[in-house]
Amino acid sequence: MKRTFYHLSVVIGVCVLVFFLFRISGSDPARNVLGENTSSELLENTRKKWNLDLSTSQQLGLFLNDLSPVSFHSNSVDSRWQYRSADFTGFYFPISNFGMAIKIPFLGRSYITGQSVNELLVSTLPGTLILAVVSIVLAMIIGIALGVYSALHPNTIKDKVILTLSSLGMSAPSFFVAVLVAWLLAIQLGEWTHLPMSGSLWKLDPWEGRKIAWENMILPVITLLIRPLGVVVQLTRGALLDTLSMDFIRTARAKGLSENRVVFRHALPNALNPVLTAISGWFASLLAGAVFVEFVFGWKGLGQLMFQGIEKQDLPVVMGGVIVISVFFVMISSGMDKVYARLDPRVGGG
């Protein structure tokens, strides 16, 4: 219960922080959407529609009430706290002058399109999740393999080459790597690679209908996996070298166990904790950091949606994206605790 409360506090804290950051920026979303020459009457009505005429604390209260799966509402027709059946999906229980609702969290509507943020996230999140999952899985597989090889052959030419390349990968900004990968593999070598420079998860085939365009994933995945790959290589090598020098490894070797069993059965599981810690953070970072990558490759995902929301100061869209990333970060952190306990029973208190 304590851990659940902590995770919930993190998500709420992030929501409140981002909300106030937008408020102190001094921008007026209604004027940004309607333009400078709009009439004062239309501007006032729009602000009222979006609750921008209320105080900051009232706006935050309404937002958190809509976001909560258990919310409270007024039965008054003119109240801003009224239960909106067009927005909410769930059950409403009226009680005298107010009522209680059990519903799916509602993230508001886009200031620009008027579309539900829930619907926008449902349509864009799968594309970003697939990119992030494929990138992080490949980074783990390749990175752990290279890290183990490097640790077993320290101070050799191959070890130094692996360390140099991983350091370059760690230091390369995602937007620079995206442009470089697009220029090299899609433009310069496009005649041989036949890789499209832009495209989304789905494509419309005239004969087969809507289908997944796997070829469109290659360049974004390569771009996203380079930095976490470098991190995994470095952490795996360093942690494995430290573990191999410990007493229990010398004891295992003294018992006559094979080197493969010593490395992969005893040393590697104990060396993976820092790697998993980094990976759990990098997965959430990939969801947020996919903004530039999706923009360069024209990939329709959460990153591009948030980029457009920030550019147009569409607060509900940005808030929805931030909340989703925060929830994933909390879920991954919680899941990693169980993985740690499985790899090292001391972590679980056993």
Secondary structure, DSSP 4 states (H G I P E B T S, - for coil): -HHHHHHHHHHHHHHHHHHHHHHTTT--HHHHHH-TTS-HHHHHHHHHHTTTTS-HHHHHHHHHHHHSSEEEEE--TT-TTB--TTT--EEEEEETTEEEEEE-----B-TTT--BHHHHHHHHHHHHHHHHHHHHHHHHHHHHHHHHHHHHSTTSHHHHHHHHHHHHHHHS-HHHHHHHHIIIIIIISHHHH---SS--SEEEETTTEEEE-GGGGHHHHHHHHHHHHHHHHHHHHHHHHHHHTSHHHHHHHHTT--HHHIIIIIIHHHH-HHHHHHHHHHHHHHHHHHHHHHHHHT--SHHHHHHHHHHTT-HHHHHHHHHHHHHHHHHHHHHHHHHHHHH-TTTTT-
